[in-house]
């Protein structure tokens, strides 16, 4: 016992030293003009490996995790809470790992005082849960989805699901996507609620995606069926052999009307019509997760619906602007992630207009360190865009010819594929086509470049003709 007290005392001293050094690091970063970095958290963990255990924290901690969409969901939740009058600490400007969360806490904590906030909403990287969940309590955790990511980072959804199940605290209440088996099967002993979307127009009963990682019943091993299917493994599943089926919804959306831009939000028997923030089904799930969490926190349906009228998704994720009679649309498309890129391809394919695409999904880090990792492009459903509405698609960079081969295999005619050395070279290749769409798709590490190129394209066509 005495030995334990001595170790705890020494760890608290290490925490204090780590906090002081990390705060000095924040000052140094400001002096040199660096923003949005988790460097202070990295420093803190180097000095005190159990930093989050001793860090001063808000009274309530909300987590958001999942393979895709957790940034969008976290930002939406934080923005809605702020609009509703609740100030929160979040890691919006830094990393979603344990070091990023530590950095946010360092910034909000005095040397000797308590945390300045009562509530935290943290985006939580799935693999970092081994540090986060073992060192701090999480009151509620939103699990948006679990799917294939970069094979170099996460291997397989089952691996990530096991990490979460092992390290999520037993006291954490889960808010799970009931249309995603990988998501709702996390930490089965924890208290949980479920959200989902009722059958929508256009839903299928079989998979039309390359990736579908949930094909057999988790109970008896027979092939599962879909009551309704959306993409990959997302939908309502059941098994004829043993009777297994997806859980019933506590919260759900129904009557999704894209023409009137509204849908019915049903929350434990109550209902309220709400605005649709984005017409991508993937982002509708993100919006639903945010609404579900806020209602669980005690906000009324009327408050949530009114708040949504002033909300919008981050423009770096999706933005559409006019250029003459055309639209230039910028979209985030995560590199090394066939699942996420397929969602983008599927969304683009649903827009029945002539399209020109600049594919800037070239991970700089991948080109330097993982140059042979191209398997993700064969997991990506490029087949969705191989139709008569595709006018052209422009690829560039080290892997441009790999992309061209994949597009040819997907059925895109060679004359529609253009290869350039640099992304900027694509600007002059776009053509003015009345009532058409130009998509600039970029990865996280080239967002700024992508936005600048989109601005240049709009400027070129702003008068309705080539300037």
C-alpha positions as CSV (number, residue, x, y, z in Angstrom):
1,X,0.0,0.0,0.0
2,X,2.8,2.4,0.9
3,X,4.5,1.5,-2.4
4,X,1.3,2.3,-4.3
5,X,1.0,5.7,-2.5
6,X,4.6,6.5,-3.4
7,X,4.1,5.6,-7.1
8,X,0.9,7.7,-7.2
9,X,2.7,10.7,-5.7
10,X,5.5,10.5,-8.2
11,X,3.0,10.2,-11.1
12,X,1.2,13.3,-9.9
13,X,4.6,15.2,-9.8
14,X,5.2,13.9,-13.4
15,X,1.8,15.1,-14.4
16,X,2.4,18.6,-12.9
17,X,5.8,18.8,-14.7
18,X,4.2,17.5,-18.0
19,X,1.4,20.1,-17.7
20,X,3.9,23.0,-17.2
21,X,6.1,21.9,-20.1
22,X,3.1,21.4,-22.3
23,X,1.8,24.9,-21.6
24,X,5.2,26.3,-22.4
25,X,5.0,24.4,-25.7
26,X,1.6,26.0,-26.5
27,X,3.2,29.4,-26.0
28,X,6.1,28.5,-28.2
29,X,3.8,27.3,-31.0
30,X,1.8,30.5,-30.9
31,X,5.1,32.5,-31.1
32,X,6.1,30.6,-34.3
33,X,2.6,30.7,-35.8
34,X,1.6,27.0,-35.6
35,X,-2.0,26.1,-35.1
36,X,-4.1,22.9,-34.8
37,X,-1.3,20.6,-33.5
38,X,-1.2,17.9,-30.8
39,X,2.4,18.6,-30.1
40,X,1.7,19.7,-26.4
41,X,-0.1,16.5,-25.8
42,X,2.8,14.5,-27.3
43,X,5.1,16.3,-24.9
44,X,2.8,15.6,-22.0
45,X,2.6,11.9,-22.7
46,X,6.3,11.6,-23.1
47,X,6.8,13.0,-19.6
48,X,3.8,11.4,-18.0
49,X,2.4,8.3,-19.8
50,X,-0.7,8.4,-17.7
51,X,-1.4,12.1,-18.3
52,X,-5.1,11.7,-19.0
53,X,-5.6,9.9,-15.8
54,X,-4.5,12.9,-13.8
55,X,-5.6,15.7,-16.1
56,X,-8.4,18.0,-14.8
57,X,-11.5,17.2,-16.8
58,X,-15.0,18.5,-17.4
59,X,-17.8,17.0,-15.3
60,X,-19.3,15.3,-18.4
61,X,-17.4,13.8,-21.3
62,X,-19.0,12.9,-24.6
63,X,-17.1,10.9,-27.2
64,X,-17.7,10.4,-30.9
65,X,-15.9,7.5,-32.7
66,X,-16.2,5.5,-35.9
67,X,-14.3,4.9,-39.1
68,X,-15.9,7.7,-41.1
69,X,-17.9,10.8,-40.2
70,X,-16.8,11.3,-36.7
71,X,-15.3,14.7,-37.4
72,X,-18.5,15.9,-39.0
73,X,-20.6,14.5,-36.2
74,X,-18.4,16.0,-33.5
75,X,-18.4,19.4,-35.1
76,X,-22.2,19.3,-35.6
77,X,-22.8,18.3,-31.9
78,X,-20.5,21.0,-30.7
79,X,-22.0,23.7,-32.9
80,X,-25.6,22.7,-31.9
81,X,-24.7,22.8,-28.2
82,X,-23.1,26.2,-28.6
83,X,-26.2,27.5,-30.3
84,X,-28.3,26.0,-27.5
85,X,-26.2,28.0,-25.0
86,X,-23.9,25.3,-23.7
87,X,-20.2,26.0,-24.0
88,X,-18.0,23.0,-24.6
89,X,-14.4,22.0,-24.9
90,X,-13.6,20.0,-28.1
91,X,-10.6,18.9,-30.1
92,X,-11.9,20.4,-33.3
93,X,-8.6,22.2,-34.1
94,X,-6.3,19.3,-33.2
95,X,-5.9,15.6,-33.4
96,X,-8.5,13.0,-32.5
97,X,-6.0,10.8,-30.8
98,X,-5.2,10.7,-27.0
99,X,-2.5,13.3,-27.5
100,X,-5.0,15.6,-29.3
101,X,-7.5,15.2,-26.4
102,X,-4.7,15.9,-23.9
103,X,-3.8,19.1,-25.8
104,X,-7.4,20.3,-25.6
105,X,-7.5,19.7,-21.8
106,X,-4.1,21.4,-21.4
107,X,-5.4,24.5,-23.1
108,X,-8.6,24.6,-20.9
109,X,-6.8,23.9,-17.5
110,X,-4.9,26.3,-15.2
111,X,-1.8,25.1,-13.6
112,X,-3.5,24.6,-10.2
113,X,-7.2,25.2,-11.1
114,X,-9.9,23.0,-12.5
115,X,-11.0,22.7,-16.1
116,X,-12.8,25.8,-17.3
117,X,-15.7,23.8,-18.9
118,X,-18.5,21.6,-17.6
119,X,-18.9,19.6,-20.8
120,X,-16.5,18.1,-23.3
121,X,-17.3,16.7,-26.8
122,X,-14.2,14.8,-28.1
123,X,-13.7,13.1,-31.4
124,X,-12.0,9.9,-30.5
125,X,-9.8,7.8,-32.8
126,X,-10.8,4.2,-32.5
127,X,-7.3,2.8,-32.1
128,X,-6.4,5.5,-29.4
129,X,-9.2,4.1,-27.2
130,X,-6.6,1.9,-25.6
131,X,-5.2,5.1,-24.1
132,X,-8.4,7.2,-23.8
133,X,-10.7,4.6,-22.3
134,X,-8.1,3.2,-19.9
135,X,-7.3,6.7,-18.5
136,X,-10.6,8.6,-18.4
137,X,-14.3,8.1,-17.9
138,X,-16.5,8.6,-20.9
139,X,-20.2,9.3,-20.1
140,X,-21.6,8.8,-23.5
141,X,-20.0,7.5,-26.7
142,X,-21.5,7.8,-30.2
143,X,-20.4,5.0,-32.5
144,X,-21.2,6.3,-36.0
145,X,-20.0,3.3,-38.0
146,X,-17.1,0.8,-38.2
147,X,-15.9,-0.1,-41.7
148,X,-12.7,-0.7,-43.6
149,X,-10.2,2.0,-43.4
150,X,-6.6,2.1,-44.6
151,X,-5.3,-1.5,-44.3
152,X,-2.0,-0.1,-43.1
153,X,-3.7,1.6,-40.2
154,X,-6.6,-0.6,-39.1
155,X,-6.4,-3.9,-40.8
156,X,-10.0,-4.9,-40.6
157,X,-13.2,-3.7,-38.9
158,X,-13.2,-6.7,-36.5
159,X,-9.8,-5.6,-35.2
160,X,-11.0,-2.1,-34.5
161,X,-14.2,-3.5,-32.9
162,X,-12.2,-5.6,-30.6
163,X,-10.0,-2.6,-29.6
164,X,-13.1,-0.6,-28.7
165,X,-14.7,-3.5,-26.9
166,X,-11.6,-4.1,-24.8
167,X,-11.0,-0.4,-23.8
168,X,-14.3,1.4,-23.7
169,X,-15.2,1.8,-19.9
170,X,-18.0,-0.4,-18.7
171,X,-19.8,2.6,-17.3
172,X,-20.0,4.3,-20.7
173,X,-23.4,4.5,-22.4
174,X,-23.2,3.8,-26.1
175,X,-25.2,5.5,-28.8
176,X,-25.0,3.1,-31.7
177,X,-25.9,3.0,-35.4
178,X,-28.3,0.1,-35.5
179,X,-28.0,-0.2,-39.3
180,X,-24.3,-1.1,-38.9
181,X,-23.6,-4.5,-37.3
182,X,-20.0,-3.7,-36.7
183,X,-21.0,-0.5,-34.8
184,X,-23.8,-1.9,-32.6
185,X,-21.9,-5.0,-31.6
186,X,-19.2,-3.0,-29.9
187,X,-19.0,-3.6,-26.1
188,X,-22.1,-5.8,-25.8
189,X,-22.3,-5.5,-22.0
190,X,-22.5,-1.7,-22.0
191,X,-25.8,0.1,-21.7
192,X,-26.8,1.4,-25.1
193,X,-29.4,3.0,-27.3
194,X,-29.9,2.6,-31.0
195,X,-30.5,4.9,-33.9
196,X,-31.3,4.2,-37.6
197,X,-33.2,5.2,-40.7
198,X,-36.4,3.5,-41.8
199,X,-36.7,2.2,-45.3
200,X,-36.0,4.9,-47.9
201,X,-36.9,5.3,-51.6
202,X,-34.1,3.7,-53.5
203,X,-33.1,1.1,-50.9
204,X,-32.2,-2.4,-52.2
205,X,-32.2,-5.9,-50.8
206,X,-28.8,-6.9,-52.0
207,X,-25.3,-5.5,-52.0
208,X,-24.0,-3.5,-55.1
209,X,-20.7,-2.6,-53.5
210,X,-17.3,-4.2,-53.7
211,X,-16.9,-3.9,-49.9
212,X,-19.4,-5.8,-47.7
213,X,-17.8,-7.1,-44.6
214,X,-21.0,-8.4,-42.9
215,X,-22.3,-11.3,-45.0
216,X,-22.9,-14.1,-42.5
217,X,-25.1,-14.3,-39.4
218,X,-23.1,-13.6,-36.2
219,X,-25.1,-16.3,-34.4
220,X,-25.4,-19.3,-36.7
221,X,-23.0,-18.5,-39.6
222,X,-25.7,-18.7,-42.3
223,X,-25.9,-16.1,-45.0
224,X,-27.7,-13.0,-43.8
225,X,-30.4,-11.1,-45.7
226,X,-31.4,-7.5,-45.8
227,X,-34.8,-6.1,-45.1
228,X,-33.5,-3.0,-46.7
229,X,-29.9,-2.2,-47.9
230,X,-28.2,1.1,-48.4
231,X,-24.4,0.6,-49.0
232,X,-21.6,-1.8,-48.0
233,X,-23.0,-3.5,-44.9
234,X,-25.4,-0.7,-43.9
235,X,-29.0,-1.6,-43.6
236,X,-31.5,-3.8,-41.7
237,X,-30.3,-7.4,-41.5
238,X,-32.0,-10.6,-40.5
239,X,-31.3,-14.4,-40.7
240,X,-33.9,-16.9,-41.8
241,X,-32.0,-19.8,-40.2
242,X,-31.9,-18.7,-36.6
243,X,-34.1,-15.6,-36.4
244,X,-31.3,-13.1,-35.7
245,X,-32.1,-9.5,-36.7
246,X,-30.8,-6.0,-36.2
247,X,-31.9,-4.3,-33.0
248,X,-35.0,-2.1,-32.9
249,X,-34.5,1.6,-33.1
250,X,-34.9,3.9,-30.1
251,X,-34.4,6.8,-32.4
252,X,-35.0,6.9,-36.2
253,X,-35.7,8.9,-39.3
254,X,-38.6,8.3,-41.6
255,X,-40.3,10.1,-44.5
256,X,-37.0,11.4,-45.8
257,X,-38.0,14.0,-48.4
258,X,-35.2,15.4,-50.5
259,X,-37.6,17.6,-52.6
260,X,-38.9,19.5,-49.5
261,X,-35.6,19.0,-47.7
262,X,-37.1,17.7,-44.5
263,X,-37.5,14.4,-42.7
264,X,-39.4,13.0,-39.6
265,X,-37.3,12.5,-36.5
266,X,-38.9,10.0,-34.1
267,X,-37.4,9.9,-30.6
268,X,-38.8,7.3,-28.2
269,X,-42.3,7.7,-29.5
270,X,-42.2,11.5,-30.0
271,X,-41.8,13.0,-33.4
272,X,-40.7,16.2,-35.1
273,X,-40.0,17.3,-38.6
274,X,-36.5,18.6,-39.1
275,X,-34.4,20.1,-41.9
276,X,-32.0,17.9,-43.9
277,X,-28.5,19.5,-43.7
278,X,-27.0,17.5,-46.6
279,X,-28.6,15.2,-49.1
280,X,-25.9,12.5,-48.8
281,X,-27.3,9.5,-46.9
282,X,-24.0,9.1,-45.1
283,X,-24.3,12.6,-43.7
284,X,-27.9,12.1,-42.8
285,X,-26.6,9.3,-40.5
286,X,-24.2,11.9,-39.0
287,X,-27.0,14.3,-38.4
288,X,-29.2,11.6,-36.8
289,X,-26.4,10.7,-34.4
290,X,-26.1,14.3,-33.3
291,X,-29.9,14.7,-32.8
292,X,-30.0,11.4,-30.9
293,X,-27.3,12.5,-28.5
294,X,-28.8,15.9,-27.8
295,X,-32.2,14.4,-27.0
296,X,-30.5,11.9,-24.7
297,X,-28.9,14.9,-23.0
298,X,-32.3,16.4,-22.3
299,X,-32.9,18.8,-25.2
300,X,-36.4,18.8,-26.6
301,X,-37.3,17.9,-30.2
302,X,-38.5,21.4,-30.7
303,X,-35.2,22.8,-29.5
304,X,-33.2,20.4,-31.7
305,X,-35.4,21.2,-34.8
306,X,-35.0,25.0,-34.3
307,X,-31.3,24.7,-33.8
308,X,-30.8,22.7,-37.0
309,X,-32.2,25.6,-39.0
310,X,-29.0,27.6,-38.3
311,X,-26.6,24.6,-38.8
312,X,-24.4,23.6,-41.7
313,X,-21.7,21.0,-42.3
314,X,-18.1,22.1,-42.5
315,X,-17.4,23.6,-46.0
316,X,-14.1,21.7,-46.2
317,X,-16.2,18.5,-46.2
318,X,-18.7,19.7,-48.8
319,X,-19.4,23.0,-50.5
320,X,-21.2,24.0,-53.7
321,X,-20.9,27.3,-55.5
322,X,-22.1,28.7,-58.8
323,X,-19.8,29.4,-61.7
324,X,-21.9,30.8,-64.5
325,X,-24.6,28.2,-65.2
326,X,-22.4,25.5,-63.7
327,X,-21.7,24.4,-60.1
328,X,-18.2,23.8,-58.7
329,X,-18.4,21.3,-55.8
330,X,-15.6,20.6,-53.4
331,X,-15.8,17.3,-51.4
332,X,-13.5,15.6,-48.9
333,X,-12.6,12.0,-50.1
334,X,-10.3,10.1,-47.7
335,X,-7.3,8.5,-49.4
336,X,-6.4,4.9,-48.6
337,X,-10.0,4.3,-47.7
338,X,-12.1,2.5,-50.4
339,X,-15.2,2.5,-48.3
340,X,-15.2,6.3,-47.8
341,X,-14.3,7.0,-51.4
342,X,-17.1,4.7,-52.6
343,X,-19.6,6.8,-50.7
344,X,-18.3,9.9,-52.7
345,X,-18.5,8.0,-56.0
346,X,-22.1,6.8,-55.2
347,X,-23.2,10.3,-54.3
348,X,-21.7,11.8,-57.5
349,X,-23.4,9.1,-59.5
350,X,-26.8,10.1,-58.2
351,X,-26.5,13.6,-59.7
352,X,-27.9,13.2,-63.2
353,X,-26.0,16.0,-64.9
354,X,-22.8,16.2,-66.9
355,X,-19.8,16.0,-64.6
356,X,-16.1,16.8,-64.7
357,X,-14.0,15.5,-61.8
358,X,-10.6,16.4,-60.5
359,X,-9.4,13.5,-58.3
360,X,-7.0,14.9,-55.8
361,X,-7.1,11.9,-53.5
362,X,-3.3,11.4,-53.3
363,X,-2.1,11.0,-49.8
364,X,1.3,12.8,-49.5
365,X,2.3,10.5,-46.6
366,X,1.3,7.4,-48.7
367,X,3.5,8.6,-51.6
368,X,6.5,9.0,-49.3
369,X,6.1,6.0,-47.0
370,X,3.5,3.6,-48.3
371,X,3.9,4.0,-52.1
372,X,2.9,0.4,-52.8
373,X,-0.3,0.5,-50.9
374,X,-2.8,0.8,-53.8
375,X,-5.2,-2.0,-52.8
376,X,-7.7,0.5,-51.6
377,X,-8.5,1.7,-55.2
378,X,-9.6,-1.8,-56.0
379,X,-12.0,-1.7,-53.0
380,X,-13.4,1.6,-54.4
381,X,-16.6,1.5,-56.4
382,X,-15.4,3.7,-59.3
383,X,-18.0,1.7,-61.4
384,X,-20.7,4.1,-60.0
385,X,-19.4,7.0,-62.1
386,X,-18.7,5.0,-65.3
387,X,-21.9,6.3,-67.1
388,X,-22.9,8.7,-69.8
389,X,-23.0,11.6,-67.3
390,X,-19.2,11.5,-66.8
391,X,-17.7,14.0,-69.2
392,X,-14.1,13.6,-67.9
393,X,-12.0,12.7,-64.8
394,X,-8.6,14.1,-64.2
395,X,-5.9,12.3,-62.2
396,X,-2.4,13.4,-61.3
397,X,0.7,12.6,-59.2
398,X,2.8,9.5,-58.6
399,X,-0.1,7.1,-58.8
400,X,-1.9,8.7,-61.7
401,X,-1.4,5.7,-64.0
402,X,-2.6,3.3,-61.3
403,X,-5.8,5.4,-61.0
404,X,-6.1,5.4,-64.8
405,X,-5.9,1.5,-64.9
406,X,-8.5,1.2,-62.2
407,X,-10.8,3.6,-64.0
408,X,-10.4,1.6,-67.2
409,X,-11.3,-1.6,-65.4
410,X,-14.3,0.2,-63.9
411,X,-15.5,0.8,-67.5
412,X,-14.6,4.5,-67.9
413,X,-13.7,5.1,-71.5
414,X,-10.0,6.0,-72.0
415,X,-10.8,9.3,-73.8
416,X,-12.6,10.5,-70.6
417,X,-9.5,10.0,-68.4
418,X,-7.0,12.8,-68.4
419,X,-3.5,12.5,-66.7
420,X,-1.6,15.6,-65.6
421,X,1.6,16.1,-63.7
422,X,0.3,18.5,-61.1
423,X,-3.2,19.2,-59.8
424,X,-2.9,22.8,-60.8
425,X,-2.5,21.7,-64.5
426,X,-6.1,20.5,-64.4
427,X,-7.6,24.0,-64.2
428,X,-7.2,24.7,-67.9
429,X,-8.6,21.3,-68.9
430,X,-12.1,21.9,-67.6
431,X,-14.7,22.8,-70.2
432,X,-17.7,25.1,-69.8
433,X,-20.9,23.0,-70.1
434,X,-24.2,24.6,-69.3
435,X,-26.1,23.2,-66.3
436,X,-23.2,20.8,-65.4
437,X,-21.2,19.9,-62.3
438,X,-17.5,20.2,-61.6
439,X,-16.2,18.1,-58.6
440,X,-12.9,18.8,-56.9
441,X,-12.2,15.8,-54.6
442,X,-9.4,16.1,-52.2
443,X,-7.7,14.3,-49.3
444,X,-7.2,15.8,-45.8
445,X,-3.6,16.8,-46.5
446,X,-4.4,18.8,-49.6
447,X,-7.6,20.6,-48.5
448,X,-6.1,24.1,-48.9
449,X,-4.7,23.3,-52.4
450,X,-8.1,21.8,-53.4
451,X,-10.0,24.9,-52.3
452,X,-7.6,27.2,-54.1
453,X,-8.0,25.2,-57.3
454,X,-11.8,25.2,-57.0
455,X,-11.6,29.0,-56.6
456,X,-9.5,29.3,-59.7
457,X,-12.0,27.2,-61.7
458,X,-14.9,29.3,-60.5
459,X,-13.1,32.5,-61.4
460,X,-12.4,31.1,-64.9
461,X,-16.0,30.3,-65.5
462,X,-17.7,33.0,-63.4
463,X,-18.9,35.0,-66.4
464,X,-20.4,32.0,-68.0
465,X,-17.6,31.5,-70.4
466,X,-13.8,30.8,-70.5
467,X,-11.8,33.8,-69.5
